[in-house]
Amino acid sequence: MSGLCDGRVAIITGAGGGLGREYALGFAAEGASVVVNDINTEAAQATVDEIVAGGGKAVINGSDITHYEDSINAVKTAIDHFGDLNVVVNNAGICRDRMFASLTEQEWDQVIAVHLKGHFCISSHAVHYWRGQSKTGAEVSGRIINTASGAGLNGSIGQSNYVAAKGGIAALTLNQAAELGRYGITANALAPSARTGMTEGVFADMMKKPEDGGFDHYHPSNVAPLVVWLGSSQSSHVTGRVFEVAGGQISIADGWRSTEPVDKGAKWAPGEVGEAIETLFARETPAQKVYGT
């Protein structure tokens, strides 16, 4: 039986556990060859072993996604082992949660590096590869799949560094889609809600397994089908979208939109602005609440 991703090659970062592991298993089950990237090489090897034991194709890569020169080795691994690259899933992440007033520079830099810079590094090398193919006249079917977060879309108390990184990733996705379509590359992001090492401590009660053995809404495997589909050839018409996914629910995060303006037709006096702002507030659709408020 043919799979949705037969013949395609995917790199998945942070694939030693959690969501990344489920993505790797999902791609492999649909026929893709998978580069399992994780700095925890023991965990990455376990994912590779599970895929191979199930008859799939996978290889380990331990590149540090925060180091540009090292991250190119993930792309080289895909090409050297499987002859091509079609999909980059930027999944790896960390949390260093703290209220903004107590947040340290190191905690800020670590989270921005892993999430935001990490989304740049491998994707940059992949885009160079795909652009080179496109310039030779080859048909490119490139997919960048980024990981934003509801926290980055709405805000989240105690997570200023994470929020800034994830919001930046959502905006980056829109720009990648606008710039890279000419080369046959799509860029989409997802904001998943699932039980992983990053969430089970904070949301332990909400995300716990059902005691009655029913549908496990927050199991990370529920997110994988959307990611696999976005990595397939079937998704070529979808780009520049941020999808929210939890359990059996898929929705689109409907982004920033300008409201109808209040237009004086001339320069405002500072004392006039307050009334205009109140008019705008009365017209707007309220934003979703910041997590934790």
Number of C-alpha atoms within 10 A of each C-alpha: 5 8 13 19 23 16 15 24 27 31 31 26 32 27 34 26 20 19 27 28 27 22 30 33 26 23 31 28 20 21 20 28 28 30 30 31 33 24 17 15 17 13 19 26 21 17 25 27 17 16 23 15 10 12 12 19 21 27 21 25 26 21 23 21 29 20 15 17 13 14 23 19 19 26 23 18 19 24 16 12 15 20 11 19 27 25 26 26 28 28 24 24 19 15 18 18 17 17 13 13 8 9 16 13 9 10 15 21 12 18 25 24 18 21 28 25 18 23 29 21 20 29 25 15 19 24 19 11 18 24 20 14 15 17 11 8 9 13 12 19 20 29 29 27 27 28 23 31 24 21 21 23 25 14 22 19 15 18 22 22 26 29 23 19 24 26 19 17 26 26 16 21 26 17 13 19 20 15 13 17 15 12 19 17 24 28 28 26 28 27 25 22 21 24 23 18 13 14 13 15 11 10 13 12 9 10 19 14 16 11 7 7 7 8 11 19 19 23 20 22 20 22 27 21 15 17 22 25 16 24 30 24 16 11 14 17 8 12 23 19 20 27 21 21 22 17 17 11 10 15 12 12 17 11 10 8 6 6 11 9 11 12 9 9 6 6 7 11 8 7 8 10 12 11 11 16 13 10 13 15 12 10 12 11 9 8 8 9 10 14 15 9 7
